[in-house]
Amino acid sequence: MDRHRSLRMTLLLAAGAAGCSNAKSPEIAVVTLGEPQATPRDAGVPDEQAAPRPPRGVGWVEERDGTVHRATRVRCDATIDQRACSGTERTFQCRTDADCHEGPRGKCVSSFGQIGAYCGCEYACESDAECGASEACVCKGTGALREQHSVCAKALCSVDADCPGSTCGLSAYFNGCWEQVTLACRTEEDTCLRDADCRSSDENRGAACVVTDPEGERVRWECAGISCAIGRPFVVDGQPRAAQGAARDDWRAPAELDVASLSPEVRELAAAHYAAVAALEHASIASFARFSLQLLALGAPAALVGEAHRAALDEVEHARLAYGVASRLAGRAIGPGPLLEAATAPLGASVAEVVEALVEEGCVGEALGAAEGREIAQRAGDPALAATLARIAADEERHAALSWRALSWMLATFGEPARSAAERAFSRAAARYAVDPAPGPAVHEALGLLPARALGALRREVLAEVIAPCRAALPGLSRDSVAAQPSSPP
């Protein structure tokens, strides 16, 4: 069954291609989108530089290239500076420190996030002994760690001595929605050593050299970027931006979701998930507003500019729908706060900048978002939720088609600069989305919270069966630099 045929044909028609009806059609080659990630040695780095460094130093060691490893165990400052819960918050996961007993040194703190003002537990550690089995205490301020206090992290190694001839590196992987902290040995199988290996020529500023799947059968360090923000994110300086949550009801559409059978814990997790989805949809309004200005700066046809503005209005409704679902699940009004970056973000109107963002965020990101939304809608247990997700998915498919039409116009208008930028961006997008995303905080398929492996498998299907043949059909893009590869065994 060719379940992605409709999406593929929509994008092929948008790109001006004809003939191809499935990914194995002899009328068009099915290709990979980029070369495999080169290791530093493959990229020409001398062997002595590519080999893992021998252990040295005391405690946490940061090398000149920015990599961080743990030479010896060290005690951390376990202070949690966030203010204690005041009792005036809207939501209470805890009320006193005594309620926080799932980790060491629990503190009930006051926070403000996508679900509004709430009291929640934060945990810190002073030493490994306070963490669980196969965990280590990572001190605040270490490497790229975003948490503002020490944390217990998954430890596949504890110190450099656990990694003969190598180091026990710190991976702090922020995938756009949450942070996954891991200690893991550096090995010959790693495809990168440092973040710079993932950001050559400043083409992928949001990527980092991290461990993406510490529970997998084959743990290795590899380049990864934003994997959570599927759709058209509002990217500034290589990172997706979104507004913080606010207690307001003017940004939510009515939601008839049945929540009576859900436990408070499941409702809270699902509410946080859909509040994050809503924030990304809200940020997409800014992304399309910027795209409209970029099209004007490049002299685009009126039809493309008009479609970009209509897409921004679609995103307004998507945000309202998602905030409505989040509010219904949470039992309180949830909406967006100010998105200040919308007024200060650089326009980035050069041909290369516009084309690269268009390919990654629109041609690939929104195509994946459309397929993902349709898959989640089919699995949703509640009819109202399924209808909401199906509507969003249908709009995302139209937005993806707009991106492919705009790319086809840019290739025809600007020639080589647009072609080179597109090929770079397709390669980066393929590498970014070919791996499973980091696991989310919960799995509940009936509410649209799918397992990371299921999302990864779906994305790889879409890359092979939709993106690859459509990319190969684009007028002006050569096929010489990509190897033919079937999407599945014959």
JONORMO-V987019 format. One record per backbone hydrogen bond with DSSP energy under -0.5 kcal/mol. CO is the residue of the C=O (numbers start at 1). NH is the residue of the N-H. Records with the same first field share a line. If there is no record, write none. Layout:
BEGIN
CO=NH ; NH
END
This chain:
BEGIN
1=3
2=5
4=8
5=9
6=10
7=11
8=12
9=13
10=14
11=15
12=16 ; 17
13=16
18=20
22=25
25=28
29=31
30=485
39=43
40=45
41=44
46=49 ; 50
47=51
59=71 ; 72
61=63 ; 69
63=66
67=63
68=170
69=61 ; 71
70=160
76=78
77=150
79=81
83=110
91=119
96=99
97=100
99=101
103=106
104=124
107=109 ; 122
108=85
109=111 ; 120
111=118
113=116
116=113
117=90 ; 91
118=111 ; 120
119=93 ; 94
120=109
122=107
126=76
127=130
128=131
132=135
134=155
136=138 ; 153
137=139
138=151
139=142
141=143
142=145
147=141
151=138 ; 153
153=136
154=156 ; 183
159=162
160=163
163=166
167=169 ; 186
168=70
169=171 ; 184
170=172
171=173 ; 182
172=174
173=175 ; 180
175=227 ; 228 ; 229
178=175
179=181
180=173
181=154
182=171
183=156 ; 157
184=169
187=190
194=197
195=198
196=199
199=202
200=203
204=207
208=210 ; 224
210=212 ; 222
213=216
217=219
220=212
221=191 ; 192
222=210
224=208
225=227
228=230
231=233
233=235
234=241
236=239
239=236
244=337
246=248 ; 335
249=252
257=259
259=262
263=267
264=268
265=269
266=270
267=271
268=272
269=273
270=274
271=275
272=276
273=277
274=278
275=279
276=280
277=281
278=282
279=283
280=284
281=285
282=285 ; 286
283=287
284=288
285=289
286=290
287=291
288=292
289=293
290=294
291=295
292=296
293=297
294=298
295=300
296=299
301=305
302=306
303=307
304=308
305=309
306=310
307=311
308=312
309=313
310=314
311=315
312=316
313=317
314=318
315=319
316=320
317=321
318=322
319=323
320=253 ; 324
321=325
322=326
323=327
324=328
325=329
326=330
327=331 ; 332
335=246
338=244 ; 340
339=342
340=343 ; 344
341=345
350=354
351=355
352=356
353=357
354=358
355=359
356=360
357=361 ; 362
358=362 ; 363
359=364
360=365
362=366 ; 367
364=368
365=231 ; 369
366=370
367=371
368=372
369=373
370=374
371=375
372=376
373=377
374=378
375=379
376=380
382=386
383=387
384=388
385=389
386=390
387=391
388=392
389=393
390=394
391=395
392=396
393=397
394=398
395=399
396=400
397=401
398=402
399=403
400=404
401=405
402=406
403=407
404=408
405=409
406=410
407=411
408=412
409=413
410=414
411=415
414=417
415=418 ; 419
416=420
417=421
418=422
419=423
420=424
421=425
422=426
423=427
424=428
425=429
426=430
427=431
428=432
429=433
430=434
444=447 ; 449
445=448
446=381 ; 382
448=450
449=444
451=455
452=437 ; 456
453=457
454=458
455=459
456=460
457=461
458=462
459=463
460=464
461=465
462=466 ; 467
463=468
466=470
467=471
468=472
469=473
470=474
471=474
474=477
476=478
479=482
483=32
END
